[in-house]
Amino acid sequence: MIRVKTTGLDQLQKNLKALEGTQEVPIGKLFPPEFMRRHTNYGSFEEMLDASPFEVESADDFKAIPDREWDEFVQAGSSFSSWAAMMKEAAGAYAQAMLSRGLS
């Protein structure tokens, strides 16, 4: 008889279940400092906002930034061609981190 330890698989299944459906992820978790340092000229998302030419004091302020202008700013200060590309990469990294949480 062969015994198989499934602890890691059980944890992976729990992590996968936690990621089901639509998720609201705080900006600090979606763009942690490690991600920002690796892919941008900034140490945090807040630092990126502060360096931008836009006055951002709230989520509404951020939403009001013209897409084309924000894309140009993202392109100039990161390895991404657009805000959509940056969000896609960050979402993938976040999902990967959440899936591997608790696994050794």
N, C-alpha and C positions, 0 to 999 in steps of 0.2 A: 504494500500500500504506500502510495506517495502522498505526503502532506504538503499542502500549498498554503503559504501565509498570504492572506488577502487583506491585511490591514491597510496597506497602501492603496489597494483598489477600492476599499470601502471609503477611505478618506477622499479619494479622487471622485467617487460617485457623489459624496456629500457636497464637495466643492462644485461639481458640475450642476447639481440641483440648485445650489445657491445662486448660480449665474443664469438660471432660466428666466425667461420673460424680459421685460423692459427694466433697465436699471438706471437709477439716478445716482451718478457718481460725483462726489464733490470734486471741484476743479483741482484741489491740492492732491487728491488721490489719483486723479487721471493724469496729471502732469507733476509727478513727484520730482524733487530736486535732482535725483539721479538721471531721470529722463531728460530734464531740461539741460543739464550740464553736458550730456552726451550728444544731444541733437540741436542745441541752440547756443547762442552767445550769452545766455543768461543762466543764473543759478537757481531761479525759481520762476514760476508763472507770474507772481506779483512783480518781480524784477523786470520781466518782459513788458508787463503792462505799464510800469513806471517809465520805462525807456521809450515807450511808444509816444507818438505825437497826439494821442487821444486822451481825453479826460475821462477816466473810468472810475467812478465811485460806487457803481451798483451794476447789477445784472442788466438792468434796462439800458444803462450807458453803454455797456459792452455790445448789446444787441443792436444799438443804434449806429455802430461803426459801419460805414459802407463796406460791403464784402470785398470789392476790388481793392480798396485801400488797405484793408487788414491783410488780404492775401499778399500784397506787395511788401508790407512790413514783415510778415512771416517769412516770405521768400528771402528778404534781405538779411534776416537775423537768425536763420536756421538752415538745416539741411533739407527742408521741405519746399516743394513748389507751391504749396497752398495751405490754407487753414484746414481744408478737408483732408489733405494728405497727413497733416500733423495729427489731427484728431483720430484718423484711422489707425495710424501707428501707435498712438497712445492707448487707444481702446484695445488693440491687440495685445500690447504689453501688459495692460491692466488685467485682461482676461487670463493671460498666461500666468501671471503672478497669483491670481485668485485660484486658478486650477491647481497650482503646485503648493498652495498654502498647506502647511502641516505635513507635507511629504518630505522624507529625507532622502 
